[in-house]
Amino acid sequence: MSTVDSVTPASDLPAADLAPAGSYARKDNRALTRRPRPGESVIQGLLFVCGAVSILVTVGIVVVLGRESILFFRNDAVNLWMFFTTTEWQPAIGRFGILPLVNATLMTSFTAMLVAVPIGMSVAIYLSEYAEPRTRALLKPILEVLAGIPTVVYGYFALTFMTPLLRGVFGDNVVQIYNTASAGIVIGILILPLISSMAEDALSAVPNSLRQAALGLGATRLETSVRIVVPAAFSGIAAAFIIGLSRAVGETMVVALAAGAGSAFTFNPFHAAETMTGHIVRISGGDLSYQSIDYNSIYAIGLMLFFITLALNMLSRRIVVRFREVYD
């Protein structure tokens, strides 16, 4: 008997079997919604609490920084214009120009990016475009081990290895014992796993069809990597750079140990200079009375540091949205 012959005529079917398909969908939906799912509800509630806690913690940090910073800026010894424009930070004598601290922070961060960006991109391109799967599986975890080393170890590495190396190359009279160059170079090594890992993930997400098309048109492997894959993954790569920069700006222990312990407005990377985070660490460990202007000043520095990193993160998101490319 053929399949067509075995089908029951519609006139012989019960009325319930002849209901429209939409009614079956509504029935199924009602059945799904009626079933109790306590496990799903608990998981959903836990996830919501986790998200809410993270937001509340951020709000709490901003509130504390803002409240203590207001106490600092309300002091008669502090002038908001002088705070942002003068080049001397000496709280003991009432000089509160934050430019030396910002300048030293930017110098160490810029030096770190000079080290981390080219090396990190080279590593990312190699792992994504050249390395065999077994080699990639071996090298990437080893590289990411660097991210697990305590930053205080990096600080002593900068002080006991990088600084003597720079003094041996450029001379003891040129490179001071504490300097922003050695701190910046080691911070670059510190953020190298972050940049290379994120950039490699962005490169790996590029569809293979783009590579095959470029190779089919006669492009070399290097041309395909540099002219096709890297531009296609630009949004992810730029986000990796900016997040790495944010990490460099906020780094504390390396600069506290190797950059210097006194504010100085200098553009010489071989001279000592104190960064924003380094100053906060030094002042926090001193014998300052609570609610003194010196004590409140660290909150003002912390608030400015927060806004700098926040601005960098917002810029990162805008770049990701602006240059994101979607492939089928």
Backbone bond lengths (Angstrom), bond angles and torsions (degrees), N, CA, C in turn:
res aa  C-N    CA-C-N  psi(-1)  N-CA   C-N-CA  omega(-1)  CA-C   N-CA-C  phi
1 M - - - 1.460 - - 1.523 109.70 -
2 S 1.318 113.74 135.20 1.449 117.02 -178.62 1.518 111.30 -74.55
3 T 1.360 116.91 164.75 1.454 121.84 -179.29 1.512 111.41 -66.06
4 V 1.341 115.06 -35.12 1.462 118.20 -178.94 1.507 110.75 -66.66
5 D 1.356 115.42 -37.93 1.452 118.52 -178.77 1.518 112.77 -67.08
6 S 1.369 117.15 -26.49 1.461 120.42 -176.76 1.517 113.58 -80.67
7 V 1.316 119.46 -8.81 1.458 121.86 -178.52 1.506 109.77 -76.36
8 T 1.320 117.89 131.39 1.460 122.96 179.91 1.505 109.74 -75.37
9 P 1.305 117.72 133.13 1.472 119.28 178.61 1.514 110.88 -60.18
10 A 1.329 115.77 150.37 1.469 121.36 -176.91 1.513 111.24 -64.64
11 S 1.301 116.34 -30.89 1.460 118.80 -177.97 1.514 111.96 -68.67
12 D 1.392 116.03 -23.66 1.462 119.61 -178.76 1.517 113.30 -88.06
13 L 1.349 119.30 -9.23 1.458 121.80 -177.19 1.513 110.72 -79.18
14 P 1.376 118.14 151.82 1.470 120.38 174.81 1.521 110.37 -64.25
15 A 1.332 115.88 158.80 1.468 120.58 -177.70 1.518 111.39 -62.67
16 A 1.367 116.99 -34.92 1.482 119.09 -178.25 1.512 111.77 -65.12
17 D 1.394 116.19 -31.87 1.462 119.05 -179.99 1.510 112.42 -75.33
18 L 1.342 116.87 -15.84 1.462 119.56 -178.93 1.519 112.33 -95.00
19 A 1.342 119.45 8.91 1.461 121.45 -179.40 1.508 109.61 -65.41
20 P 1.350 118.59 149.16 1.473 121.94 179.54 1.515 111.41 -61.30
21 A 1.380 115.01 157.83 1.476 120.12 -179.12 1.520 111.80 -62.06
22 G 1.358 117.56 -33.48 1.466 120.59 -179.48 1.503 112.41 -61.24
23 S 1.345 114.49 -36.41 1.469 116.98 179.99 1.521 110.71 -67.34
24 Y 1.372 117.30 -34.86 1.459 119.24 176.21 1.526 110.70 -63.92
25 A 1.334 116.85 -40.42 1.467 120.07 179.70 1.519 110.92 -63.36
26 R 1.369 114.95 -41.61 1.470 117.18 179.33 1.513 111.00 -65.03
27 K 1.368 115.22 -37.67 1.459 118.68 178.56 1.524 110.32 -62.54
28 D 1.367 115.92 -45.48 1.464 119.05 -179.00 1.517 111.43 -62.48
29 N 1.338 116.66 -40.69 1.457 119.87 -179.84 1.520 111.28 -63.41
30 R 1.359 115.45 -42.27 1.455 118.06 179.28 1.516 110.67 -63.60
31 A 1.367 115.32 -37.87 1.461 118.25 179.29 1.515 111.34 -64.79
32 L 1.371 116.12 -38.74 1.458 119.14 179.64 1.512 112.10 -67.84
33 T 1.329 116.09 -41.45 1.452 118.73 -177.16 1.519 111.70 -72.89
34 R 1.319 117.31 -24.00 1.459 119.09 -178.42 1.518 111.73 -77.86
35 R 1.363 117.12 -23.86 1.456 118.81 -176.94 1.528 110.82 -72.11
36 P 1.288 118.86 127.78 1.477 120.29 177.47 1.519 110.38 -71.97
37 R 1.317 116.06 134.66 1.464 122.38 178.35 1.521 108.71 -128.95
38 P 1.313 117.91 73.82 1.479 119.93 -176.85 1.525 112.29 -64.30
39 G 1.330 117.27 -34.22 1.464 119.02 179.99 1.508 112.17 -63.35
40 E 1.363 116.10 -43.08 1.460 119.69 178.90 1.520 110.98 -63.97
41 S 1.325 116.21 -39.49 1.474 119.80 -179.38 1.523 110.60 -64.88
42 V 1.331 116.39 -40.37 1.468 119.33 179.59 1.518 110.78 -65.03
43 I 1.327 116.24 -43.91 1.465 119.81 179.76 1.525 110.63 -63.84
44 Q 1.338 116.49 -42.50 1.458 119.66 178.57 1.519 111.17 -62.02
45 G 1.339 115.86 -40.72 1.467 119.18 178.64 1.516 111.75 -65.12
46 L 1.349 117.41 -41.39 1.460 120.29 179.37 1.529 111.38 -63.97
47 L 1.324 115.63 -41.25 1.467 118.59 178.94 1.525 111.20 -63.99
48 F 1.330 116.08 -40.48 1.464 118.82 178.03 1.524 111.25 -63.97
49 V 1.335 116.55 -41.60 1.470 119.61 179.23 1.527 110.66 -62.83
50 C 1.328 116.86 -41.55 1.470 120.16 179.16 1.527 110.62 -61.34
51 G 1.347 116.14 -44.99 1.461 118.67 178.53 1.510 112.24 -64.20
52 A 1.343 116.27 -41.05 1.467 119.71 -179.77 1.523 111.38 -66.43
53 V 1.343 117.04 -38.69 1.471 119.74 179.75 1.522 110.83 -63.36
54 S 1.331 116.68 -43.27 1.471 119.30 -179.91 1.527 110.88 -61.74
55 I 1.328 116.40 -39.41 1.469 119.25 178.81 1.525 110.47 -68.97
56 L 1.327 116.87 -42.73 1.472 119.92 -179.66 1.520 111.92 -64.58
57 V 1.327 116.75 -36.45 1.474 119.41 177.47 1.528 110.08 -62.98
58 T 1.336 115.99 -44.31 1.470 119.12 178.49 1.521 111.11 -61.92
59 V 1.338 115.70 -43.88 1.467 119.00 178.88 1.530 110.15 -62.73
60 G 1.338 116.62 -40.85 1.461 119.88 179.20 1.525 112.29 -62.07
61 I 1.328 116.78 -40.71 1.469 120.03 178.31 1.523 110.27 -62.27
62 V 1.339 116.11 -44.44 1.470 119.38 -179.26 1.531 110.21 -64.05
63 V 1.345 116.65 -40.69 1.470 119.68 -179.04 1.525 110.81 -63.77
64 V 1.333 116.91 -45.35 1.470 119.78 -179.05 1.523 110.83 -65.01
65 L 1.332 116.36 -45.58 1.464 118.93 179.17 1.528 111.07 -62.31
66 G 1.346 116.28 -43.68 1.454 119.09 -179.44 1.511 112.70 -65.01
67 R 1.336 117.12 -42.17 1.474 120.43 -178.40 1.522 111.44 -64.10
68 E 1.322 116.84 -46.45 1.465 119.59 -179.90 1.531 111.51 -70.53
69 S 1.320 116.26 -32.45 1.466 118.69 178.50 1.524 111.17 -68.25
70 I 1.319 116.79 -35.32 1.475 119.28 177.38 1.518 110.35 -61.79
71 L 1.335 117.10 -39.11 1.468 120.19 177.08 1.524 110.59 -60.96
72 F 1.324 115.65 -37.31 1.466 119.12 179.59 1.523 111.36 -68.94
73 F 1.335 116.70 -47.53 1.467 119.16 -175.97 1.534 112.34 -73.33
74 R 1.325 118.12 -18.30 1.458 120.40 176.64 1.521 112.52 -78.46
75 N 1.320 116.68 -13.50 1.465 119.65 -179.59 1.528 110.43 -66.47
76 D 1.313 116.51 140.36 1.465 120.63 -177.53 1.524 112.54 -64.68
77 A 1.338 116.39 -23.51 1.464 119.30 -178.61 1.521 112.54 -77.94
78 V 1.323 116.75 -8.94 1.471 120.65 -175.92 1.515 109.84 -108.12
79 N 1.306 114.58 130.19 1.462 121.81 174.78 1.518 108.35 -117.06
80 L 1.334 116.48 126.34 1.468 119.72 -174.74 1.523 111.94 -61.34
81 W 1.318 116.53 -39.59 1.472 120.09 178.88 1.523 110.75 -65.15
82 M 1.341 115.47 -44.64 1.462 119.41 179.29 1.533 110.80 -65.76
83 F 1.319 116.36 -32.45 1.469 120.48 -179.47 1.520 111.22 -60.67
84 F 1.336 116.71 -40.33 1.458 119.92 -175.74 1.534 113.62 -93.00
85 T 1.307 118.57 -11.62 1.469 118.62 -172.17 1.523 114.96 -118.47
86 T 1.298 119.89 -22.14 1.465 120.37 -176.71 1.522 110.98 -86.42
87 T 1.313 115.35 162.10 1.474 121.27 -171.51 1.522 112.27 -115.54
88 E 1.292 117.51 29.29 1.465 119.89 178.36 1.525 109.28 -135.43
89 W 1.327 115.38 123.77 1.462 120.74 177.67 1.533 108.35 -117.22
90 Q 1.322 115.40 97.34 1.463 121.98 178.73 1.527 107.59 -136.96
91 P 1.333 118.27 84.09 1.469 120.07 -177.11 1.525 113.45 -57.75
92 A 1.340 117.39 -29.22 1.469 120.04 -176.96 1.521 111.95 -63.74
93 I 1.337 117.38 -27.74 1.468 120.68 -179.87 1.527 110.92 -115.41
94 G 1.318 116.73 18.10 1.461 120.14 174.44 1.505 115.62 75.73
95 R 1.326 118.15 26.47 1.476 121.96 176.55 1.528 107.91 -104.81
96 F 1.320 115.56 116.34 1.470 119.98 -175.08 1.523 110.45 -126.47
97 G 1.303 117.09 59.23 1.464 120.64 172.97 1.522 109.46 -97.66
98 I 1.309 116.55 117.81 1.457 119.73 -170.14 1.530 113.44 -84.82
99 L 1.324 117.63 -6.04 1.467 120.16 -176.34 1.530 113.97 -56.69
100 P 1.346 120.82 -39.62 1.481 118.29 178.40 1.519 112.94 -60.69
101 L 1.323 116.59 -39.91 1.464 119.44 -179.92 1.530 111.23 -68.78
102 V 1.337 116.20 -41.85 1.468 119.73 178.10 1.521 110.77 -65.35
103 N 1.337 116.33 -41.49 1.460 120.54 -179.58 1.534 111.23 -61.67
104 A 1.333 116.82 -45.04 1.466 119.72 179.34 1.520 111.02 -65.58
105 T 1.323 116.77 -37.54 1.474 120.05 177.83 1.520 111.14 -63.22
106 L 1.323 115.88 -44.23 1.472 119.14 -179.87 1.530 111.35 -68.71
107 M 1.332 117.41 -34.57 1.468 119.47 179.12 1.524 111.56 -65.03
108 T 1.323 117.22 -46.67 1.469 119.39 178.69 1.533 110.93 -64.85
109 S 1.337 116.04 -38.78 1.472 119.30 -179.85 1.524 110.93 -67.49
110 F 1.345 116.74 -41.86 1.458 120.37 179.10 1.527 110.94 -64.06
111 T 1.336 116.71 -42.53 1.466 120.22 177.17 1.523 110.88 -62.03
112 A 1.327 115.39 -40.82 1.466 119.04 178.94 1.520 111.39 -62.21
113 M 1.337 116.85 -40.48 1.462 119.30 -179.82 1.522 111.18 -69.12
114 L 1.345 117.08 -33.39 1.460 119.39 176.30 1.528 111.52 -61.11
115 V 1.322 115.81 -32.05 1.470 119.81 178.78 1.526 111.07 -83.24
116 A 1.322 116.35 -45.60 1.468 119.98 -169.25 1.525 113.31 -78.14
117 V 1.341 118.33 -35.63 1.469 119.44 -174.15 1.533 112.65 -66.46
118 P 1.329 120.07 -54.40 1.472 117.51 -178.91 1.522 113.68 -65.33
119 I 1.344 116.12 -42.32 1.471 118.06 179.55 1.521 110.51 -67.96
120 G 1.326 116.60 -43.51 1.461 119.77 -179.27 1.514 112.41 -62.66
121 M 1.341 116.95 -41.25 1.465 120.01 178.68 1.521 111.10 -67.71
122 S 1.321 117.12 -39.22 1.470 119.94 177.85 1.526 110.71 -62.24
123 V 1.317 115.39 -44.69 1.467 119.08 178.49 1.527 110.67 -62.89
124 A 1.328 116.28 -42.55 1.466 119.83 -178.72 1.521 111.55 -64.07
125 I 1.328 116.65 -43.47 1.473 119.62 179.63 1.527 110.64 -65.06
126 Y 1.330 116.06 -40.58 1.469 118.43 179.29 1.528 111.08 -63.26
127 L 1.336 116.50 -48.23 1.467 119.61 -177.81 1.520 111.65 -64.76
128 S 1.337 117.09 -35.26 1.465 120.10 -175.51 1.520 113.00 -83.92
129 E 1.324 117.26 -37.37 1.463 120.15 -169.49 1.522 114.68 -110.04
130 Y 1.320 118.05 -22.62 1.463 119.52 -172.86 1.527 113.24 -118.10
131 A 1.312 117.28 -36.09 1.469 119.53 -171.74 1.523 111.07 -70.61
132 E 1.330 115.29 142.79 1.458 120.79 172.82 1.526 109.10 -70.83
133 P 1.313 117.89 155.82 1.477 119.56 -178.76 1.528 113.58 -53.37
134 R 1.329 117.26 -40.30 1.475 119.28 -179.72 1.521 110.45 -68.28
135 T 1.323 116.94 -39.51 1.465 119.89 178.50 1.521 110.67 -65.76
136 R 1.336 116.37 -42.76 1.468 120.10 178.55 1.521 110.74 -62.64
137 A 1.330 116.47 -42.83 1.463 119.77 -179.51 1.525 111.61 -64.80
138 L 1.325 116.67 -24.09 1.469 119.95 179.48 1.523 111.87 -87.47
139 L 1.343 116.47 -42.92 1.459 119.92 -172.69 1.523 113.05 -76.96
140 K 1.333 117.36 -39.04 1.459 118.84 -174.45 1.531 112.64 -63.17
141 P 1.325 120.27 -45.62 1.481 118.44 176.39 1.524 112.62 -62.18
142 I 1.347 117.10 -36.35 1.467 119.47 178.84 1.528 110.12 -63.93
143 L 1.347 115.76 -41.89 1.460 119.30 178.99 1.519 111.12 -64.25
144 E 1.304 116.62 -39.44 1.464 120.09 -177.99 1.513 112.55 -72.95
145 V 1.334 117.64 -13.85 1.466 119.79 175.00 1.530 110.29 -62.59
146 L 1.337 116.71 -30.80 1.463 120.08 178.90 1.523 111.41 -58.29
147 A 1.348 116.20 -31.70 1.462 119.35 -179.47 1.524 112.11 -70.04
148 G 1.331 117.26 -17.75 1.451 119.68 -178.41 1.511 114.26 -92.64
149 I 1.331 117.68 -3.89 1.468 120.34 179.44 1.526 109.17 -75.34
150 P 1.326 118.57 132.61 1.475 120.28 178.89 1.531 111.34 -58.57
151 T 1.314 115.65 141.94 1.457 119.44 -175.68 1.524 112.48 -67.30
152 V 1.340 116.70 -24.04 1.463 117.96 177.77 1.535 110.18 -65.71
153 V 1.332 116.46 -30.90 1.473 120.18 176.00 1.527 109.49 -65.46
154 Y 1.330 116.23 -42.03 1.466 119.77 176.17 1.527 110.43 -61.07
155 G 1.320 116.35 -37.52 1.464 119.46 -179.57 1.515 112.14 -62.78
156 Y 1.317 116.26 -45.65 1.471 119.02 178.48 1.531 111.24 -70.39
157 F 1.332 115.85 -29.92 1.474 119.03 175.13 1.535 110.25 -63.53
158 A 1.327 115.33 -40.82 1.471 118.86 177.85 1.518 111.37 -65.20
159 L 1.339 115.74 -40.50 1.462 119.80 -175.58 1.523 112.65 -75.06
160 T 1.324 117.23 -38.29 1.465 120.02 -172.48 1.529 113.81 -100.15
161 F 1.338 117.20 -14.03 1.467 118.12 179.57 1.526 112.56 -120.59
162 M 1.340 115.90 -52.54 1.461 118.92 -173.47 1.537 111.11 -69.09
163 T 1.329 116.34 -44.36 1.464 118.38 -179.43 1.537 112.02 -63.26
164 P 1.342 120.22 -48.08 1.475 118.56 174.58 1.522 113.16 -58.69
165 L 1.340 116.54 -34.51 1.463 118.84 178.01 1.527 111.28 -65.03
166 L 1.324 117.06 -43.91 1.472 120.44 178.32 1.524 111.08 -65.63
167 R 1.336 116.54 -39.83 1.468 119.59 179.09 1.526 110.71 -67.26
168 G 1.340 116.88 -32.06 1.456 119.37 176.54 1.518 112.44 -70.37
169 V 1.325 116.77 -32.02 1.466 120.58 -178.47 1.524 111.54 -82.19
170 F 1.339 116.75 -48.02 1.469 120.27 -173.48 1.522 114.01 -99.40
171 G 1.339 117.24 -12.70 1.458 119.14 178.67 1.519 111.90 106.41
172 D 1.335 114.34 145.27 1.464 119.27 -179.21 1.520 112.20 -66.77
173 N 1.323 116.69 -27.97 1.461 118.80 -178.96 1.523 112.60 -76.94
174 V 1.312 116.59 -17.67 1.473 120.93 -178.81 1.529 111.19 -92.49
175 V 1.318 115.59 -45.13 1.466 120.70 -175.18 1.517 109.44 -100.67
176 Q 1.319 116.14 121.20 1.456 120.18 176.69 1.535 109.98 -78.17
177 I 1.326 115.20 161.57 1.474 118.91 -178.81 1.520 110.41 -59.40
178 Y 1.319 116.68 -45.47 1.465 120.55 173.93 1.524 107.96 -101.59
179 N 1.309 116.96 126.36 1.461 120.26 -177.45 1.518 109.65 -153.57
180 T 1.308 115.43 155.82 1.469 119.72 -178.13 1.521 112.57 -78.22
181 A 1.347 117.25 -20.51 1.463 119.29 -178.56 1.527 111.59 -65.82
182 S 1.338 117.05 -49.96 1.465 119.21 -179.21 1.523 110.85 -64.21
183 A 1.343 116.20 -39.35 1.470 118.81 177.66 1.526 110.82 -63.06
184 G 1.347 117.22 -43.03 1.462 120.20 -179.54 1.517 112.59 -65.66
185 I 1.343 116.59 -40.62 1.474 119.23 179.77 1.532 110.70 -62.41
186 V 1.325 115.76 -44.23 1.469 118.54 -178.79 1.529 111.39 -70.07
187 I 1.312 117.49 -34.48 1.473 118.63 174.20 1.528 109.51 -62.83
188 G 1.329 116.78 -37.45 1.460 119.46 175.82 1.517 111.94 -59.74
189 I 1.360 116.47 -40.87 1.476 119.51 175.45 1.520 110.39 -64.47
190 L 1.331 115.88 -36.86 1.464 120.46 -178.60 1.523 112.05 -64.28
191 I 1.329 117.40 -41.93 1.473 119.98 -176.57 1.523 112.10 -90.01
192 L 1.323 116.75 -1.08 1.466 119.88 -179.76 1.533 113.02 -57.70
193 P 1.347 119.54 -45.86 1.477 118.35 178.37 1.515 112.64 -61.51
194 L 1.323 117.18 -36.39 1.467 119.97 -179.39 1.525 110.88 -63.78
195 I 1.317 116.43 -48.27 1.465 119.96 -177.21 1.525 110.83 -68.84
196 S 1.323 117.46 -46.39 1.468 119.73 -176.99 1.522 111.16 -65.47
197 S 1.321 117.60 -39.06 1.463 120.04 -178.27 1.525 111.19 -67.64
198 M 1.349 116.58 -45.80 1.464 119.50 -179.86 1.526 111.21 -67.38
199 A 1.328 116.65 -39.78 1.469 119.31 179.04 1.522 110.73 -66.86
200 E 1.327 117.05 -38.84 1.468 120.07 178.91 1.524 110.96 -65.09
201 D 1.322 116.90 -39.08 1.469 119.74 176.23 1.533 110.85 -62.55
202 A 1.340 116.65 -40.19 1.467 119.73 179.51 1.529 110.66 -66.39
203 L 1.327 117.22 -40.81 1.468 120.24 179.35 1.529 111.37 -66.92
204 S 1.335 116.01 -39.47 1.464 119.37 -179.03 1.519 112.15 -67.61
205 A 1.333 116.75 -22.74 1.466 120.16 -179.07 1.529 112.62 -78.67
206 V 1.322 117.57 -10.56 1.470 120.21 178.48 1.529 108.94 -69.94
207 P 1.332 118.67 131.10 1.473 120.46 -177.72 1.527 112.20 -60.14
208 N 1.322 114.96 142.32 1.466 120.10 178.97 1.521 112.23 -65.61
209 S 1.332 117.00 -21.39 1.469 118.96 -179.83 1.530 111.19 -61.29
210 L 1.343 117.40 -32.98 1.470 119.96 177.24 1.522 110.67 -66.37
211 R 1.323 116.20 -42.12 1.472 119.41 178.54 1.522 110.45 -64.02
212 Q 1.318 115.91 -45.84 1.467 119.64 -178.11 1.519 111.26 -64.06
213 A 1.328 116.95 -37.10 1.462 119.72 178.65 1.526 110.78 -65.37
214 A 1.344 116.05 -43.08 1.467 119.39 179.94 1.521 111.18 -66.06
215 L 1.321 116.45 -43.67 1.469 119.24 178.36 1.524 110.98 -64.97
216 G 1.334 116.74 -35.88 1.457 120.17 178.36 1.513 113.06 -66.37
217 L 1.323 117.38 -26.64 1.465 121.49 178.14 1.520 112.22 -85.55
218 G 1.323 116.94 0.38 1.458 119.54 175.34 1.510 115.02 102.20
219 A 1.329 118.17 5.04 1.458 120.00 179.13 1.526 110.16 -72.34
220 T 1.323 115.49 147.98 1.456 119.10 176.05 1.525 109.03 -77.49
221 R 1.324 115.09 172.95 1.469 118.95 -179.62 1.535 110.89 -65.56
222 L 1.333 115.68 -39.15 1.464 118.81 179.32 1.518 110.81 -67.31
223 E 1.340 116.65 -42.71 1.474 119.33 177.95 1.521 111.33 -62.29
224 T 1.319 116.35 -39.96 1.467 119.43 177.55 1.518 110.91 -62.59
225 S 1.327 116.08 -40.78 1.470 119.24 -178.03 1.518 111.30 -67.71
226 V 1.347 115.56 -47.13 1.466 119.97 -171.61 1.520 111.98 -80.48
227 R 1.333 117.73 -37.61 1.468 120.19 -172.62 1.524 113.39 -98.11
228 I 1.308 117.95 -17.68 1.467 119.84 -177.50 1.529 111.10 -114.37
229 V 1.326 116.22 -56.28 1.463 119.82 -171.99 1.526 111.28 -71.56
230 V 1.332 116.77 -47.82 1.461 119.44 -178.16 1.536 112.12 -61.79
231 P 1.338 120.62 -48.01 1.479 118.53 176.47 1.529 112.87 -61.03
232 A 1.343 116.98 -35.68 1.463 118.78 179.75 1.522 111.90 -66.80
233 A 1.333 116.91 -28.10 1.467 120.95 -179.42 1.523 111.85 -102.59
234 F 1.334 116.54 21.51 1.473 118.76 -172.41 1.522 113.12 -61.75
235 S 1.321 117.45 -38.58 1.466 119.05 -177.36 1.525 110.70 -61.87
236 G 1.325 117.44 -44.69 1.460 120.44 179.12 1.520 112.30 -67.95
237 I 1.341 116.23 -37.39 1.466 119.75 179.21 1.524 110.72 -67.09
238 A 1.334 116.74 -43.62 1.467 119.81 178.38 1.521 111.01 -62.69
239 A 1.314 116.72 -40.02 1.470 119.51 176.97 1.522 110.86 -62.15
240 A 1.332 116.79 -38.63 1.471 120.16 177.97 1.529 110.68 -63.22
241 F 1.335 116.69 -41.81 1.468 119.99 179.62 1.530 111.00 -62.72
242 I 1.316 116.54 -45.82 1.464 119.31 -175.23 1.524 111.25 -70.78
243 I 1.317 116.98 -37.66 1.466 118.63 176.09 1.527 110.07 -66.04
244 G 1.324 117.22 -37.89 1.460 119.70 174.76 1.521 112.01 -63.05
245 L 1.349 116.11 -38.87 1.462 119.58 177.07 1.526 111.16 -64.92
246 S 1.315 116.43 -40.66 1.469 119.90 177.36 1.524 110.36 -61.39
247 R 1.313 115.85 -40.09 1.474 119.51 178.46 1.523 110.76 -65.44
248 A 1.323 116.79 -37.94 1.466 120.21 179.51 1.527 110.81 -68.44
249 V 1.325 116.97 -39.93 1.473 120.01 179.53 1.522 110.87 -62.71
250 G 1.320 116.43 -37.88 1.461 119.73 -176.32 1.520 114.63 -89.01
251 E 1.322 118.98 -1.71 1.458 120.64 -179.04 1.535 110.31 -64.29
252 T 1.342 114.83 139.82 1.473 119.37 -171.44 1.522 113.25 -117.42
253 M 1.336 116.84 -56.96 1.456 119.41 -168.03 1.524 112.58 -66.39
254 V 1.313 117.35 -38.22 1.466 119.37 -178.45 1.528 110.20 -62.53
255 V 1.325 117.27 -46.59 1.462 119.91 -178.39 1.519 110.95 -72.42
256 A 1.324 117.19 -31.73 1.468 119.32 179.09 1.520 111.03 -65.76
257 L 1.325 117.33 -33.38 1.460 120.79 -177.09 1.526 113.03 -90.50
258 A 1.343 117.53 -31.02 1.466 119.07 -168.72 1.515 115.28 -117.32
259 A 1.336 118.86 -21.53 1.473 119.08 -172.83 1.514 113.29 -85.00
260 G 1.324 117.24 -33.98 1.460 118.99 -178.52 1.515 110.88 139.44
261 A 1.327 115.67 162.42 1.463 120.44 -175.10 1.523 111.42 -124.26
262 G 1.295 117.15 31.65 1.457 120.57 177.16 1.514 109.71 -153.98
263 S 1.314 117.19 135.23 1.464 119.33 -177.40 1.523 110.61 -67.48
264 A 1.322 114.96 140.30 1.469 120.90 178.76 1.517 108.15 -154.11
265 F 1.315 116.05 129.93 1.464 119.74 179.06 1.521 108.49 -91.32
266 T 1.303 115.81 91.99 1.458 121.34 -177.65 1.519 109.48 -139.59
267 F 1.341 115.15 148.70 1.459 120.55 175.53 1.521 111.63 -104.78
268 N 1.332 116.50 7.47 1.461 120.93 177.38 1.527 109.08 -85.34
269 P 1.325 118.21 114.62 1.478 119.02 -176.60 1.518 113.31 -69.84
270 F 1.338 117.26 -12.40 1.460 119.45 -179.91 1.522 112.77 -92.65
271 H 1.315 116.80 4.12 1.460 121.08 177.23 1.523 109.85 -103.34
272 A 1.311 115.03 157.53 1.465 120.05 179.17 1.526 110.23 -74.91
273 A 1.299 114.98 143.12 1.462 121.53 176.50 1.517 108.21 -158.73
274 E 1.284 116.16 146.42 1.463 121.00 -177.02 1.523 110.76 -99.56
275 T 1.320 116.24 131.77 1.458 120.26 178.63 1.532 110.35 -88.64
276 M 1.318 115.28 175.49 1.466 119.63 -179.09 1.537 110.73 -64.19
277 T 1.318 115.93 -47.72 1.462 118.28 -179.76 1.529 111.63 -67.97
278 G 1.324 116.93 -38.29 1.449 120.00 177.97 1.518 112.15 -61.93
279 H 1.342 116.94 -39.03 1.461 120.45 178.42 1.523 110.78 -66.65
280 I 1.327 116.59 -40.95 1.468 119.69 179.77 1.533 110.14 -61.55
281 V 1.329 116.73 -42.66 1.464 119.85 179.06 1.516 110.93 -63.11
282 R 1.324 117.18 -44.61 1.472 119.95 -177.39 1.524 111.32 -66.25
283 I 1.335 117.03 -42.79 1.458 119.64 -178.49 1.529 111.05 -70.81
284 S 1.330 116.21 -37.43 1.467 119.55 -178.60 1.523 111.51 -64.41
285 G 1.310 117.77 -29.97 1.450 120.73 -179.71 1.512 114.07 -87.02
286 G 1.334 118.83 -0.18 1.453 121.80 -178.68 1.516 112.27 -89.30
287 D 1.323 115.30 -176.96 1.469 121.34 -179.37 1.518 109.35 -97.31
288 L 1.316 115.71 70.66 1.458 120.07 179.51 1.515 109.97 -100.51
289 S 1.318 115.98 140.52 1.460 119.47 177.64 1.520 109.38 -78.87
290 Y 1.318 114.47 145.94 1.456 120.42 -179.83 1.519 109.59 -64.66
291 Q 1.315 117.40 140.15 1.460 125.58 -179.45 1.523 113.71 72.46
292 S 1.341 117.70 7.09 1.466 118.63 172.53 1.518 108.62 -73.72
293 I 1.323 115.85 162.37 1.461 118.77 -177.07 1.530 110.68 -67.66
294 D 1.334 117.77 -32.85 1.459 120.06 175.76 1.513 111.01 -63.01
295 Y 1.328 114.99 -41.43 1.465 119.47 -179.08 1.522 110.32 -66.00
296 N 1.332 117.02 -44.85 1.465 120.17 -178.71 1.527 112.58 -68.65
297 S 1.330 115.85 -23.73 1.462 117.84 -177.99 1.523 111.94 -65.70
298 I 1.337 117.69 -28.50 1.464 118.71 -178.75 1.526 110.41 -68.70
299 Y 1.337 116.94 -27.35 1.471 118.99 177.00 1.530 110.48 -72.83
300 A 1.308 116.25 -36.02 1.470 118.81 176.49 1.525 110.43 -64.35
301 I 1.332 116.20 -41.17 1.469 119.27 176.47 1.521 110.38 -65.08
302 G 1.328 115.98 -42.71 1.462 119.39 178.88 1.521 112.30 -62.30
303 L 1.338 116.85 -38.32 1.460 119.56 178.31 1.525 111.23 -65.62
304 M 1.318 116.35 -40.53 1.459 118.68 178.95 1.532 110.45 -66.87
305 L 1.319 116.64 -38.94 1.466 120.55 176.38 1.526 110.58 -62.32
306 F 1.315 115.94 -39.22 1.465 120.13 178.31 1.521 110.95 -62.26
307 F 1.329 116.50 -43.72 1.462 119.29 -179.22 1.526 111.71 -67.73
308 I 1.331 116.90 -34.47 1.472 119.21 177.51 1.524 110.85 -63.59
309 T 1.322 117.01 -48.98 1.468 119.90 179.85 1.522 111.36 -67.49
310 L 1.343 116.60 -35.17 1.467 119.13 176.98 1.525 110.61 -63.75
311 A 1.328 116.47 -42.80 1.470 120.00 178.92 1.526 110.77 -62.58
312 L 1.333 116.55 -39.99 1.470 119.41 178.74 1.527 111.35 -65.61
313 N 1.322 117.25 -40.55 1.464 119.82 178.69 1.523 111.47 -66.43
314 M 1.332 116.93 -39.11 1.466 119.68 177.83 1.523 110.58 -66.20
315 L 1.342 115.92 -38.89 1.463 119.26 176.23 1.518 111.04 -62.76
316 S 1.330 115.79 -39.11 1.464 119.71 178.29 1.522 111.02 -60.67
317 R 1.311 117.36 -43.62 1.468 120.84 -179.67 1.524 111.17 -65.97
318 R 1.324 117.08 -39.05 1.462 119.35 178.93 1.528 111.03 -65.44
319 I 1.333 116.70 -39.33 1.468 119.68 178.60 1.522 110.59 -65.76
320 V 1.338 116.36 -41.56 1.469 119.43 179.05 1.517 110.46 -60.68
321 V 1.335 116.90 -44.19 1.463 120.28 -179.15 1.527 110.92 -69.10
322 R 1.333 116.49 -39.79 1.456 120.67 -175.29 1.523 112.09 -68.25
323 F 1.322 117.39 -41.25 1.469 120.53 -172.59 1.530 113.05 -107.52
324 R 1.313 118.08 9.44 1.454 119.65 179.71 1.528 109.64 -67.42
325 E 1.317 115.57 134.81 1.457 121.31 177.10 1.521 108.59 -119.89
326 V 1.320 115.45 132.72 1.459 121.56 -178.20 1.520 108.35 -108.92
327 Y 1.334 115.36 128.63 1.466 120.50 179.72 1.522 109.15 -116.29
328 D 1.312 115.99 146.65 1.465 121.44 177.04 1.527 109.55 -78.11
